Each structure stands twice: as C-alpha cells, then as structure tokens.
Amino acid sequence: MINAKKPKIWYGGDYNPDQWEKEIWDEDVRMFKLAGIDVATLNVFAWAKNQPNEETYDFGWLDEMMDKLHANGIGVCLATSTGAHPAWMARRYPDVTRVDFDGRKRKFGGRHNSCPNSPTYRRFSEKMAGKLAERYKNHPALLVWHVSNEYGGYCYCDNCAAAFRDWLRQRYGTIGEVNRVWNTAFWGHTFYDWDDIVPPSGVSEEWRGANGRTETNFQGISLDYRRFQSDSLLACYELEYDALKKHTPDVPVTTNLMGAFKELDYRKWAKKMDVVSWDNYPSLDTPHSYTAMMHDLMRGLKEGLPFMLMEQTPSQQNWQPYNSLKRPGVMRLWSYQAVARGADTVMFFQLRRSIGACEKYHGAVIEHVGHEHTRVFRECAELGGELNRLGAELLDSRVKTKTAVLFDWENWWAVEMSSGPTIALQYVKEAHKCYDALYRSRIPADVVGVEADWDGYDVLIAPVLYMVKPGVAEKLEAFVSRGGTLVTTFFSGIVDENDRVVTGGYPGKLRKLLGIWAEEIDALLPTQSNRMVISSGGWNGMRTEYACGMLCDLIHSEGAEVKAVYGDDFYRGMPALTVNKFGQGEAWYLATSPEQAFLNDWLPRLCMGRGDAPLLAEAPEGVEATLREKDGREYLFVLNHNADAARVDLGERAGTELLSGQKLAGTAELAGRGVWIVRVGG
C-alpha cells in the first residue's frame, strides 16, 4: 500500500513554487489546507533552477518548501526534475539533444528533447536523482518519488544508431539472424555488416502516411526500433530508480504514464515501477467507457494493484483543439471514476495556474484571480472534505472481475504498420468496442496483457490478435481447455513476433483452437458494408442480422459451429461468427468488424452465460458501476454521467452509502452527475 505514511486517499497535485515569489507561498499553503490538499508534487521541471551549471547544485528553495509543507501537514511526491534538461547542458554537450524523424538535429527548447542514449543525459540525470535521494532520504514530508515526467518521443541520432546495433546483437546474436527475422531478402535489403543498419526514419525506411500514421517498407526493423526506443527510455528511468533506491529503499518510485500511449510498451515499464501512476485528460466528448478502459488498462499493468491518478485537470485543459470547462460536478464525478477503478490517489495538474507559456490556461485549483472564491476551488474543497472523511477505508481494495480484454503494445505497433489490408483498422478502437459493450451492461472487465495470469478469468476477449508471440497460442489453448471462453476477431493469428506471416493458413497457430481457416481477407471501402445473419436458434432478444464491414475474413469451418453468416457479396453464406469446442471450453471467432449494436447484444450475453452478472439490476444508459473488494467487504461504486437524476436498482447489493451515510436498498434516485459508494451489507 503506497499510502502507508498518510493512510487516506491522497489529494493534491503538481505545485511549482519555483515559478513564484516567496510571498505567495504562504498564501498557497493556506488555500491548500482549505481545499483539503494533503500531497503536493514538487520539482517536476526545476532542473535548471537546481543545477545552474555543471558544478553547482542549489536546493535551498526546495529545502524551504519541503519544510513548509510538512509543517502544515502536507506530504510530498518529489520529482527528480529530469523531464527537461537545462540550457547549459545542451550548449556544452550537443549529444544531449535529439535527432528527429526527418534527420534534423534539435536545438535546445521544449521538453522531451533529451536523447535517451546520450551519455551526457544519462550521467547528469542519474547524478541528480542520487543527490536528491541523499539529501531528502530522512525528510518526513517525502512520500513517493516521481521520476522525470511523461516519458515519450524517439531519437534517431548516431548514439541511438550505435545503441540499436548493440541491442540487436543481444537480441539476435548474428547479422544472419537479423536478416532472417526481418526477411531482408525482400527488395535486396540484405545487411552484410552491423554498420549497415541505420534507424528506420523519414530518411530511410519510414514515412508519414495518411492520417499521420507511420508507414514502413520493413515492418521487422520498424517494430524492433520501437522496442529499442521504449527500452532506451526505460533504461534512463531505471538509472534514476536505482539511484533513488540506493538511499531510500523503502520509498516507492513511479513515473507518470499516459493511458494508451503508443510509443512506449507500458507492460514492460510497469515491471520496473513500484506503483503505476498515470495522467487522465479526457475531452468533454470522450466516451466515459473509454476513460474507464484507460483506468482499467493502467490497473492491469501490475496485475490489478491500486494505481495513482497523478494528474487530471480541475476544469480546463490547454492543449486540446477545444478546451471545454468541466461542468459543475464533473470533476468530482471523474475523480471518483478513477477511485472506482482502482486509484488510491486523486491529484491534479496543477495547484496554481502558471502566468506564462503554453500551460497558462490549463486549469488549476487556484485560478489566476488568486483566491478561493471560485467555482473550481469550491468544488475542489468539497471533494477534499469527502476524501478526508472516507479516510483509509477504501485503501488497497481491489477490483475483482471474471472477464478480461487483452491489450498488447507490440501487437498495436504491428497491426498499424502492417501495410494493409486497410488504413481504417485502429487497434485501440477495436479493443474499446468490445470493452464498451461490457461497460454498457455494467459487467466489469480487466485489461491485461498476454503475459498475465489468466487463471482467475472465465472469459478472455482478444480483439485483433494479429501478432501471436511465442507461447501465447499454447497458453490460449490451455485457458480454453480448462473451461475458459475465448473470443478473438478478424485479422488474428497472422504473424509471429517479428511480423512475419505464419504460413499454412490464417489464423496460423490459432487454427486448431478456433477450428477454422481463413482463405482471404476482404477490405471494404468506408462507403461499403455487409451483413451478419444470425443462424436459426440464435440468442433470445437479439436481432436476426447486423451490419458489418471494414474487414471480412473469408473463413471455412474445420469443426467449428457456424453461428452467423455473411448476407451479401460473393461470399454470402460463408461463416461470419463461429464457436469451437476445445477441451472443457470454447473459442469464438468473429470474422468481421460488426456494428456496435451486435457487440452490445452479444458479448454481455456470453459473459452472463458464464455467471458474470451485471453489477446493477437496472439503470438507464450513462450510469456506470464497478466493484472494489477488501477483506471480504464489497464496495459498489455507482456513477451517474447524466446531467439528470437516474433511477437505479441495486438488486441484492444493499448497504450504507459512504459519502452521505444514507442506507440504500432496492431502487433509489441518484442525482445528475452523482456518485454512490455503497458499503455492501452495512
């Protein structure tokens, strides 16, 4: 439990006193206490202030602020400040700045401009982390370490090229093996020497295609470069992690992730993090189910352990095309959505608004007016009071589910660099369609990786499992054999971990498990569609046909039962949905991308058939529910995303609502944008 030193749901966020005169500090602390803020994240971008030149380190301001916050009962999430290197470093050591996708050497400016394979950056960032840890190791305000900030971005410099070759040597051993796994005989791309290999970029194998998607001539090298760059940035994190742990072995270490952020393989990163933290920034029109899926994705990175909500905005953002205000009640509602799905902290960016540069219009607890008499501050203070009253009761409780959705970063990279069959295929979108169907029915689901332990699940949904890594097919067979239900979809089982097609018929190593083989894959234009016609004896309450499109696998049954067929085109009557009995379980194959209504009707029925019942007996659309458990006690969260009140039937889960103290049972009215946390049974 990360909250042991301050046993409650932490409440606070990023604070930048280094951007303000000292006379403001005391006023800020006064308002923090009014708002119930008990944790402040310090030092995120203060490297330039802490180290004005190569030889000088000055932490005087930080000493003063650490002491001031502690004296006022506020703990510190202490960042290492290494998210942006100082100007003197870039001037004196040119290797520290990146080379971009188009081969241009970057100058000093912005952030995320440090080459992850720069010896200079690695040396100075590790040293900074060590100095901070040594200085504050015994400070009573220190709660958790925050390494760098929102890692991301790739580099294509000579240092990265040399490091990439070393990475390949360790992975493959010989240049001959590299040629084999990358299939370099195609287009005569055989490499004769390690130095022949250069990073895939806009001046070699890659280019920016339609909709900003990166296209490549050779998926093998592009896939490995993404693995390598993710590993390179992770190595920078690990250097700081080790420097911190040398002096503070018992203080947890994290870095803030960003949900479905494509550039980094967060599953690999999570193994090196004591606790997962992430920054949640939905737009006004982001589907609530998508935000829920991102929380579940972050929770699933460490096998269901609670995570930190490191950043959200109290109201407005600054970097989206349209930066809408959060309507009254929405900040509170979305904060509890995070808690409902496993967060043990509620934190903001930022506590006081900056007066200059690109984030000056990003919302804050303390607005530019500088006092507490604002709507945003009042809402923040009300939430702070509630979290204080909740105390430690919810801490370290876990979300329990019987259903999981598979989500894999390397598969994502491979799917969207596949050079066909359609640019319309978006991996995250297809995963969300499946997740959304469960969310609407209030059937909870974990979002897990292919390496996770699946023993606790009855249903496993693996949308677009294009890449089947070594051992995964066998693991899926074992899951189904012992009684599990697997659902996978079109464009699955096509390639191995190096994006080479598995010959012998699609879906490759999944063919025996699914009991089908695919002869062709039709890519439909955006203006085209087909139909799924449900076989006689289908499911009660479902329509007899549904629209489908984008991709249509032309499959043949090899023992699988056909549950739906295509209704149009030359493959009319061919299977569109099949189920294959395998051991004690069953494996479903959805051969096309259906309209959302089909998934909404079908997937919940499939889960309920395995005993995974909805968490509410009845509620209108827009009402979300999830369940956390601790020491045998259930806590039912019900969130009304509608502006109007909703009638909600709790079914058999009666109990005490923790925020109001009200006893709830049966059907009751939940206010618009309201929240219930029901301690079931008492």
N, C-alpha and C positions, 0 to 999 in steps of 0.2 A: 504494500500500500504506500503510494508516494506521499500521502497526506499525513504521515505519522507525526511529524513535528507540529503540524497545525491541523488537528483532526476535524475537518469540515470540508465541504466543497469549496475549494479556493476560489476567490473572487477578486479580479483585478485586471491587470494588463500592462502593455508597454508604456513606460514612462521615460521621458527624455529630459531630465533636469539639466543635462549638459547643454541644451539648446536655450536655456532660460537664465535670467539673472537670479541671484540667490534670494532676493527679497520676495520672489514668487513662491519659493519652495515651501515655506511655512503655510502659505495660503492654500497651496495644493494639498498638503497633508491634512489640513483642516477639512477640506472638502472630501478627500478620500475617506476620512472617518465618517463623515455624514452619509456617504454613499455605501458604507459597509465594506469598502475595499480593504482586503487584508493581505494581498500579494501584489507586488509591483515587479515587472520585468525591467531590469536596468541594463545599460551598457551595450545595447544591441549594435549601434553604429558609432561607437565612441573611440575607435582605434586611433584616429587622427588626434584626438584630444589626449588619450592615454600615452601615446608614443609620438611626440612631435618630431623626433629624429631617431636615427638608428640607435643611438646610445642612451637616450633619455626615456625613462618611464615615470609618469606622474599620475598617481591615483588619488591625489588629495581630495578632489571633488567627490570621488566615489566613496572614499572613507567617510566623508561627512554625510553623504546621503544614506549609506548603509546604516550608520549610527542613528540618524534621524528617523528613518523608517522603523527600525527596531524599537526605538524609544516610544513610538506611537502604536506599537502592536502590529506592525505591517511587516510581513516576511518578504524575501527577495528571491525571484527567479533571476539568477545572474548570468547574463550572456557573456560570451568571450570577445565580442566586438569585431570578429574577423570576417564579417559579411561584406566589408568594403575596405580595401587596403588604402593607406594614406598616400597622398600625392608624392611625398619624398621617395617612397619606395618605387613607384613607377618611374620616376625620373632617374633614380640612381641604378635601378635594376630592370632594364627593359624586358627581361624574360618573364616578369610577373604578369604582364597584360596578355590577353588572349589574341589569337588569330581567328577571324570569323569564318563562316561557312564559305564566303566568296574569296577567301585568301587575303583579306585585309588585316594588317596589324592594328589592333586597337590602341588608342591613346588613353590617358587617364580620364576617368569620368564614369558616371553611372554607378552601378554596383554589379555584382556577379561578373566582374571583369578580371578576376584572378585566374590564371591558368592553373588547373589542378595538378599539373605535373611540373610546375615551376619549383626548382629547388629553393628559390628565394621565398616564395609564398609559404611553402611548407615549413621552412626553418623559422620564419618570423611568427607564423600563426601558432605553431606548436609552443614556441617560447612564450608568447603572450598568454596562452591558456595556462601554462605552467606557473607563470608569475602571479596570475590572478588566483589560482588554486592555493599557492603557497601563502599568499597574503591574507586570503579570506577563509582559510580552512577551518578556523575556530570561531568565525563570526556567528553569533546566534541568529542573525537575520537570514543566513543562507539556507534555502530550502531545496533548490534544484538548480542544476547547470543547464544552460541553453547555448549550445554550440552554434556559432555562425548565425545564419538566418536564411531560410527558404533556399537551400541549395538548388542550383539549376544551371543550365547553359552548357554548351560544348565548346571545346577549343580544338584548333587544327594546326597548332604550331609545330616546330621541329622537335621540341621537347616531348610533345604528345605523340608525334610520329615515332620517335625512338622508344618511348614507353609502350606504345601499342605493339611494336615488334617484339619487345620483351614479353609482353602479356601473351602474345600469340605463341611464342616459344614455350612458355609454361603450359599453355592450354593444349597445344598440338604436337610439340616436340620437334617436328621436322617441317621443312618447307614443302616437302612432298605431301604431307598430310594436310597442310593448308590448301594446297592445290586441289586435293581430293574433296575436302568438305565444302570448299567454295565452288566446285565444279568449274575451275578456271579454263578447262579445255574449250568451253563455250567462248566464242569470239577470240580465240587465241590469246587468252589473258594469263597464260602460264607464268608464274613467278620463278625466276632462276636463283634469286638471292633475296635475303631478308630485306635488304635496302631497296628492292624493287617495290615494296609495299608502302603505299602512302595512304594517309587518312582519306576515306571517301567523303567528298565535299563538292561544292559547286565548281571546283576546278579539276575534278577527277571523275568520280562515278555517279554523283548525285546532282539533282536539280530540283527546283521548286516547281511542282506541277499545279494542277487545278486545285482551287480552294486552299492553297498554301501547303498542301500535303507534299512531303518529300518523296521524290521518286528516285529509283536507283537502277543501274544496269545489273548490279550483282548484289542480290539480297544477302549472300553469305558475309561479305565484308562489311556491309552496312549494319547488319544485325550484330556482328561482333564488335563494331566500333561503338555501338550504343551500350553494349555490355561493358566494354572497356571504359568508356567515359563515366558511366554510372559507378563502376568500381574505383575509378580515379578520384572522383569527388568523395566517395565513401572512405577512401584511404586518407584524405585530408581530414575528414571528420574523426576517423579513428586515431590519428595523431593527436588531435586535441583531446579526445576522450581519454586516451592513455595518460596524457599529461595531467589532466584533472584527477583521474583516479589514483595517480601516484600520491597525491596529497590528501584527497578526500574520497577514500574508497567506499564510504557509506552514503555519499550524497548522490542521488540519481542524476543521470545525464540524458539529455534529449536534444533533438533539433526539430524545428517545426516543418512538417510535411504539408502537402497541398492537395490532398484528395487524389483524384485520378489525374495526376501529373505525369505526362507521358515520358519525360526524359529520363527518369530515374526508376530503377527497379526497387520499389519500396519494400517488397517482401525480403529482399536481401539486406536492405538497410535496417529493417526492424530487428534483425538478429543482433545487431550491434548497439541497439538502443535500450536503455533501462526502462524507459516508458515511451510510448508513441505520443507525440503531440502533433496537432495539425491546425491549419488556418482555414476557417469556413467563411466563404464570401459568396453566397448565392445572390442572384439578382432578384428583383421584385417578381419576375415571372418564371424563375426557376421552379420546376415541379418539386413539390415537397417530398415526393418519393425519391427524387434524385439526391437531394440533400441527405435524406435518411440513408440511402445506399452508400453515400460517401462516409457518413459516420460508421456504418457497419463495415465498410471496407477498411477504415483505419483501425477499428476494434479488432478486426480479423487478422491484422498483421502480426499480432502477438497472441494468437490462439484465444481471443476473447477477453484478454485482460483489459481493465479500465484504461482509458486514454485521457490526455489533456486536451481540452479545447484551448489552444494557445492564443488564437486571435479570432475575433469577429468584430464587426463594427457596431457601436451603439445605435447608429442610424444610417448614415450616408457613406457611400464609398466614393472614390475619386477617379478610379482607373477604368471603369466600365464605360461603354458608349453612352448609357443613360443611367445616371446615378440617383436613383429614386430614394426618397426618405423611407425608412421603416415606419409603417403606420403605427398608431398607438397600440400597444400590446404585442406587437410582432417581435420586438427584441426579446421580451420575456418568453414568449412562446418558443422562439427558435433556440433560446438558451436552454429551455427545458427539453427541447427535442434532442439536443446533444446529450444532456444528462440521461434522458430516457434510453439512449442507445449506447451508453457506456462511459460518458465523460464524468470524471471526478473533479473537474475544474471548469469554471466559466470565466474566460478572460477576453479582454478587448485589445484591439489596436484602434485607438490609442486613448490614454487617460487625459491628456491635454492636447488640443489641436495645435499643430505647428503653424507659424505665421508666414512661412515662405517655402518655396519649392513645390514639388509635384504632389505632396500629400497635405497641403494646407487646407484643402476642402474635404479631406477624409474625416468622417465623424469622430467624435471623442466624448468622453464623459463630461469633461469641462470644455465648453464651447468657447469661441473667440470672445464672447461677451465677458467671460472670466468669472462668472458667479454661478451659484447653484439654482437660480430661479429660472430654469428652462424645463421644457417638457422632457427632454432626453435625460437630464440629471434626475428629475423626479422619478422617472421610470427605472433608472439605474439604482437609485437609492431604495426603491420599493423591492426590487429584486434582491439587492444586497441584504435587506432585512429578512426576506424569506429564506435565503440560503443560510443565514445565521441561525434562524430558528430550526431549520432542518438538521443542523449540527452534523454529527457523524453517522446518522442512521443509514444513509444510502451508500456510504463509502465502501468501495471494494465489492459491492454487489455485482453480479454477473448477468448478462443477457443469455437466456437459455433458448435454444431452438432445436428443431428436428430437421430443418431444411437448410441447405446451403447452396449458394451460387458460386461457381468457380470463376475467378478473375486472375489472369496471369499477364504480367507486363511483357514478357518476351513474346508471348502469343500475340499481344496487342501490336507490338512493333512489326511482327512478321505479317499479320493479317493486312496491315495498311501499307506495307511495302511490297505486296505480292505481285505487282504488275498485272492486275486483273483478278477476277473477271469483271469487276465493276468498281468504279470510284465511289459508288453510293454506300458501300459497306463500311460501317463505322462500328468498331468492336464495342466501345463503351455504350453506344446507343442500343445495340442488340442485347447487351447484358442488362441494361436498365429496363428494356421492355419486359424481360422476364421478371426482374425484381419488382417492377411496378405492379404486375398482375398479383403478386403476393401481398404487396403493401396495401393495395386497394381492398383486399379481403381481410386485412389485419392478421395475416399469417407471417410471423417473424422469420427472418432468414439471416444467417451469417453470410459473409462474403469472404471466401477463403481461397487459398492457393492450391496448386496441385501437390505441394509437399506437405500439406496439412494432414492432421489426423482426422479421418472421416468416420471413425468408429461410432461417434455419437449421433450420426445423422441417419434418417430414413430415406430422405430424398436429396439427390445431388443433381443440380442443373448446371450444365456446362455449355453455354452458348458459344457457337463458332469456335470449337476446339480445333482450330486449324493445325496448330503445332502440337504433336504428341511427343513429349520428351521421353528419354529412356526410362523405363519402369512404370510410366503412367498408364499405359494400356493394361498392364498386368494388375496394377493397383485398382483400376476401374473394374476389371473382371472380378477381383476378389471382393470388392464392395458389393457388386450385384449378386455374386454367388451366395453371399451370406444373408441375402434378403433385401438388399437395398434397391431403390428405384433410381435409375439414371435417366436423365433427359439431356440429349445433345441435339445439335441442329445442323442444318446445311453448312457446307464448307468446313467440315470437321474431318480430322484424321488424314489430312492431305500430305503434310510434310513432317520431317524429323526436326531435331533441334537446330540444324544448320539450314533450314528452309529448302531442303532437297526433297522432291516428291518421293513418297514411298510407292514403289511400283507394285503391280499385282492387283490394281483396282482400288478406287476410293471406297470406303474410308480407311484404307491402309490397315494399321494394326488394330483398329476398332471393328473391322469387318465381321469377325467371328462373334464378338459380343453383341453387335447390333443386328446380325442376321440379315444384312442387305449388302448390295454393292451398287455403286453409282457409276453409270456409263458416261454421262455428260452433265455439264452444268450450264444452264441457260441463264444469261444475264438480260433482264428486261429493262427497257428504257423507262425513265420516270413516268412517261405517259401510258405505259402498259401495265396490265395486271392479269392475274389468273385467278382461279377459284379453287379452294379446298372443299371437296364434297365429302361430308361425313358418311361413313359406311352405315348401313342399316344396323340397328342395335347399338347406336352410339350412346351419348350421355344424356340423361334426362335434363331438361331445361336449357339445352344448347340448341343453337340454330343448326340447320342441316347443311349450310355452306357458309364459307367465309372468304373474303378476298385475300389474295397473297401476291407476292411479287418480288422484285429486286433480283433474287437468285432463286432458281428452281433446279434442284438436283433431280436428274432422271434416274431413279433407282429401281432395282429389281429385288424382290424378296428372296432370301436364301433361308427361309424358315420363319421369318418374322411375320406376324399377323398384320394385315393392312387395315388401318383404322380410318384413313381418308385417302381420296384420290384427287388428282388434278381434274378440273372441269373443262379446261379449254386447251386449244392449240394441238399440235401434232402428238403431244404426249398425254392427251386426255385419257383418263382411266389408269394412268400409271400411279404408283403409290406416292402420296404426299406426307403421310404420317404412318409410322409403323411401331409395333412393340414386339420385342423378342424376349421370350422366357429364357433365363440363363441362371442355372443353379436354382436358388431359392428366391431370386428376384427377377426384375425385368428391366430392359433397356429400350428406351423410346428414341426414335429418330424423327425429327421434324425437318423435312426436306426442303422447306422454303421459308421465307420470311412472311409471317401472316400479319393481318391487321391486328391491332392491339386487342380488339374485342375477343378474338379467339383465345389469346393467352389469358385474358381476364376470366373467361368462362372455363377454360380447360385446366390450367395449372393449379388453381385453388382446389378444384375437384380432385385432382390427382393427389395433392397433399392431404386433403381431408380423408381420402380413401386409405391413407396410411396412418390415420389417427391424429394428424396435426390440425387441430381445430382452430378457428378464428378466436382472437382474444376477446372480442365483444360479441354479444348475441345479436345486436342490431345497432346500427348507427348510419347516418347519412354520409354521402361522399364528402371527403375533406376532413374527416375525423380519423386521426391516427392513433394507434395503440401499440404498446410494446410492454415487455415484462422484464424486470430485473429481480434477481433472487439472491438472498443472503441468509446463511444459517437456517435454511428451511423456510424462510419467510419470503412471500411474494410481494412485489411492489408493482402494481399495474399503473402505467402512465397512459393517460388519455389526453390527447391534444386536439383542439378544435381549430383548424386552419381557416374556417369560415368566419366572415365578419358577423354573421348572425348566430344566435343561440342554436344548439342542436340537442335533440332528444336522443339519449344514449342508454341502451340496455346493457348493463354489466353482466347479465347472465348470473352465473353462480359465484362470481367474484365480488362479494360484498365486503365492506371494511371501512376503515377510517381514512378520510382524505386529509393528508398531512399538512397541506397549506392552509386549510380553513378549520380543521378539526371536526368537520361535518361527517356524520355517519352516512354512508351511501350503500344502497342496495337496489336491485331491480333497475327500473328506468328512472332517470333523472335528467334535468336540463343542465347542459354545460354552456356557459356563456360564450359569445363570439370571441375567438382567439383566447379562449380559456384553457386552463390546464388543471387536471386532476392527477394527484399521486396517491393512489389508494393502497394503503397497507392492508392487504387482504386478510380477513379474519379478525381484525382487531385494530 
